[in-house]
Every structure is written in structure tokens, then in C-alpha cells.
Amino acid sequence: MKKPLTQLVQSLIRPEIRALSAYHVAEARGLIKLDAMENPYTWPPEIIDAWLTRLRDVPLNRYPDPAAQSLRDRLKTSMAVPEGYDILLGNGSDELIQMIALALNGPRRALLTPEPGFSMYRMIAVFAALDYVGVPLRSDFGLDRAAMLSAIEQHQPAVVFLAYPNNPTGNLFDDDTVRAVIEAAPGLVVVDEAYHAFANRTWMTQLPRYPNLLVMRTLSKMGLAGLRLGLLVGHPAWLDEFNKIRLPYNINVLTQASAEFALEHADLLEQQAARIRSGREQLMRALQALPGLTVYPSQANFILFRTPHGRATALFEALKGAGILIKNLHGSSSALDDCLRVTVGTEQENTAFLTALRAAL
Ligand SMILES: *Cc1c(COP(=O)(O)O)cnc(C)c1O
């Protein structure tokens, strides 16, 4: 006699998976979208035409180049990958985090990362059955050196993830503390530079110095979130192992061709990043001028701010009512009580956001 369906699901699906909620993406139809760190700018029409011409010759009937050699060569140059180091591509950097976790898991193997941090680190640790260790940041969201070092000592993590700048807080961690973590870690340290275009600071140049260091980047926040392309930079001895876990053809032909095209127009992406950086500074000053808000420093393309006590959800809803979607972090962890996060948009979008926020405060 077969069990009823719901009982079958309960008995077969691992309890830790049943306890998760799927990654939540807010419905944004009709709203000004300032919730997901996307680049708000599109390409000029003549660039779009040139891109479409390029795509005309892409053979959709053929499997992609599994190694994406031509794209990787271009990325190596444009990302200034050090001599002797290589690139592994993922369907977004999320997939790279998953490959790393799958390669490292096993009994009593931990993934350690500071909190509040990027939510996918914990989710993927759970999928891959790695123990998860979250180490609280200081109240200014800086890395807590003593807490990190003692957690590393205690848990001997197989991998440490450091987002640099950090999401959702926006700050860059102190370099000496990052160095101390890399030196103390018995396993890998992945510095996740998803927001590199807005921070212009990197650990890439330090790869030859540390055998346990990997650097991760993504094209998503630079303006190509729809393509899904992340890259892991490291020594081939590591990448050759992770590459065995990579599913063949994980980077489709349209992504390979489009990313290569985009990198040929790197100046355009850089101009957009520069506009976003200057928009961030304007938005930062405007937010700091509003009464009752605590605005945190940002080297990314978003700004975290704390609202007066108990007001975050009401302000979030008021903004939504005014047609603007940002991210409500209240309730996600006690360190983020009363916190909202806004992505830097176009000048008009930032102004619309500020106008609505002023009206709601
Ligand atoms: C957005 C983000 C990513 C994910 O990027 P994808 O390449 O789009 O999967 C990775 N790390 C951090 C810290 C992020 O904020």
C-alpha cells in the first residue's frame, strides 16, 4: 500500500530541505525596481543592433563550447587574472558557490561566513549538507576579527566566504582582518567580489600569495544579470577539481556570445558603473540629510539604511504604494531590525525614491 503523496514527500525529502523557504523574488511588475542590485541602464540602439547581428550567427542547434575557451580568454584579460591562474565559469556565481560546496562536503565539514551576509551561502550549505557557521559582524558591520578567528579555530571550516563589499551591508571589510582570516583558515577562503565594479578594490592580485585563496566575480551587478555568468578565479589545481562537478554545457551559446560581445564594449559597462558610483554618492548624501535615518557607508551599488524604530515595514509598503520596490530586511536577522536596502537606479529613479521616502517619513 503506497503512502499518500504528502507523506511520501515528508518521508523522502530531507528535513533540512523541507525547513527551507525557496529563494524569494518579489513581484516587480509595474514598479520602479530598486530591490535587486541590477544596473538600471540599457545599451544604445546601435550597440543593440551590433549585438543582434552577432547573435544571428550563433548556432542554436549545436551544444556550446563546453570550456567556453574564447570567452574565458577574454575574461582573463579584462579581469586582470594573474599569470598562471585560470577561470571557471558558472551559471551565475550562485552555481560556483554550489560547485565549491559540493566538492568540499562531507561529515563535519563546515562553511563559515560572517552575518548578516549573502543568503545563498547558507542555502547552498544546506543543499550540499555542509555544516553552516555564521559569525556575527560588529555593530558597524565590520568583520569581528576575534570572533572570526575563534570560530575558525573552533570549526576548522572547509571554506570561508567573504563578500567584498558585503551584501546586504555594502561595506568593504578591513584588509588586515581579511588577511588574518586567509592566514588562519585551514581551508579555502573565497573572496566574493560581486560588487567589484563599484568598489575598485580586489584580492585578485593576492592570489599568488595564498594557496587557499579564490576570487569570485559575476557579470550580474555590472549590467548583465539576465545572462547568468559568474566566474571563479584561482589556481588550476583547485579549478580542475571543481570543473569535474560542473555540469557540461552550463554556459549556453547565447550567454557565451553575448558576454563576449559585452566585454568588447567594456568601456560602455565602465561608463555605466561610473554613473552608478556617482549616483550612489548623491543618493548617500540625500539619505544622510533625512531626519531619523542611519545610513551605512557603501562601496557597492546599493545603500543600507536603518529607519526609526518600528517603521521599516510601513515605509517599505508606502514606497511600494508609490510605485517603488526596494528590499525590506527587517525581520531577516536581529542585526537588520528596522533596515531597508535600496539599489542605486537612474537619476530619475533615485529622485522618485527620495521623493516618496520623504513623503512617507
Ligand atoms: C548578487 C550576488 C551574487 C550572485 O550573483 P549571480 O552571479 O547573479 O549568481 C553573489 N554574491 C553576492 C555577495 C551577491 O550579492
The ligand as an SDF file (V2000), in Angstrom:
LIG
                    3D

 15 15  0  0  0  0  0  0  0  0999 V2000
   24.2880   39.0850   -6.2150 C   0  0  0  0  0  0  0  0  0  0  0  0
   25.3650   38.3560   -5.5150 C   0  0  0  0  0  0  0  0  0  0  0  0
   25.8880   37.1680   -6.0350 C   0  0  0  0  0  0  0  0  0  0  0  0
   25.1710   36.3850   -7.1030 C   0  0  0  0  0  0  0  0  0  0  0  0
   25.4640   36.7130   -8.3370 O   0  0  0  0  0  0  0  0  0  0  0  0
   24.9910   35.8750   -9.5920 P   0  0  0  0  0  0  0  0  0  0  0  0
   26.2280   35.8200  -10.4030 O   0  0  0  0  0  0  0  0  0  0  0  0
   23.9040   36.6850  -10.1910 O   0  0  0  0  0  0  0  0  0  0  0  0
   24.5420   34.4830   -9.1840 O   0  0  0  0  0  0  0  0  0  0  0  0
   26.9710   36.5730   -5.4080 C   0  0  0  0  0  0  0  0  0  0  0  0
   27.4830   37.1030   -4.2870 N   0  0  0  0  0  0  0  0  0  0  0  0
   26.9900   38.2240   -3.7440 C   0  0  0  0  0  0  0  0  0  0  0  0
   27.5920   38.7510   -2.4990 C   0  0  0  0  0  0  0  0  0  0  0  0
   25.9110   38.8770   -4.3330 C   0  0  0  0  0  0  0  0  0  0  0  0
   25.3920   39.9540   -3.7460 O   0  0  0  0  0  0  0  0  0  0  0  0
  1  2  1  0
  2  3  1  0
  2 14  2  0
  3  4  1  0
  3 10  2  0
  4  5  1  0
  5  6  1  0
  6  7  2  0
  6  8  1  0
  6  9  1  0
 10 11  1  0
 11 12  2  0
 12 13  1  0
 12 14  1  0
 14 15  1  0
M  END
$$$$
